[in-house]
Structure formats: C-alpha cells, structure tokens
Amino acid sequence: MNDSSRTQGGLICIGVVIVGAWFLLGLLQQSYWALAIPVAILVFFLLGLVFWVGYTIATIQIEPERDAEPEPTDAPAAGPSPGDATRDSATDGAA
C-alpha cells in the first residue's frame, strides 16, 4: 500500500464525516430535504441497477451448442445386450 492510497482513504473518511454531519444538521432542523435527497438517490440507484440487469439479460448473445459427433439413429439402448455375456465368456475361454 502506497502513500496515495492512504491519502485517498483519509479523504474518503473526512468526506463521510462532513456529509454525515450535514445530514444530522438537516435532521435536527427537521428539513424535508434531509430525508428526501438520500432516499431519492437510493431509489434511483436501485432503479438503475435493476434496469442494467434487465438490459444485460435482454441483450446477451447466446451461441447454440454444437455436437461434436452426431448420434447414430440405430444406437442400442443403454445397458448390455443379452448377447454380450456369451461373447465375453467365449472370448475369455480362448485366451
């Protein structure tokens, strides 16, 4: 961590303290704007975030999956066929 990062962190902390004091001052004066402005900022931020998610979903590019090898149409069903056991035992006896 270098000195510029520490300076930026310190400035952020000072800014937060100033904005917090300003907010408290507005609340103590019972100002409508002390609540309306932060709530409006939060609402517009959330609306923008939801719009961005919807836009991303609506405009995503999807490429269809391509099969490496087409499946044969006369493929046997899953599992061994009854003739496999007799062929294996015949092959085992010859070896």
Secondary structure in CASP SS format (residue, H / E / C, confidence):
PFRMAT SS
TARGET T0000
AUTHOR 0000-0000-0000
METHOD secondary structure of the structure
MODEL  1
M C 1.00
N C 1.00
D H 1.00
S H 1.00
S H 1.00
R H 1.00
T H 1.00
Q H 1.00
G H 1.00
G H 1.00
L H 1.00
I H 1.00
C H 1.00
I H 1.00
G H 1.00
V H 1.00
V H 1.00
I H 1.00
V H 1.00
G H 1.00
A H 1.00
W H 1.00
F H 1.00
L H 1.00
L H 1.00
G H 1.00
L H 1.00
L H 1.00
Q C 1.00
Q C 1.00
S C 1.00
Y H 1.00
W H 1.00
A H 1.00
L H 1.00
A H 1.00
I H 1.00
P H 1.00
V H 1.00
A H 1.00
I H 1.00
L H 1.00
V H 1.00
F H 1.00
F H 1.00
L H 1.00
L H 1.00
G H 1.00
L H 1.00
V H 1.00
F H 1.00
W H 1.00
V H 1.00
G H 1.00
Y H 1.00
T H 1.00
I H 1.00
A H 1.00
T C 1.00
I C 1.00
Q C 1.00
I C 1.00
E C 1.00
P C 1.00
E C 1.00
R C 1.00
D C 1.00
A C 1.00
E C 1.00
P C 1.00
E C 1.00
P C 1.00
T C 1.00
D C 1.00
A C 1.00
P C 1.00
A C 1.00
A C 1.00
G C 1.00
P C 1.00
S C 1.00
P H 1.00
G H 1.00
D H 1.00
A H 1.00
T H 1.00
R H 1.00
D H 1.00
S H 1.00
A H 1.00
T H 1.00
D H 1.00
G H 1.00
A H 1.00
A C 1.00
END
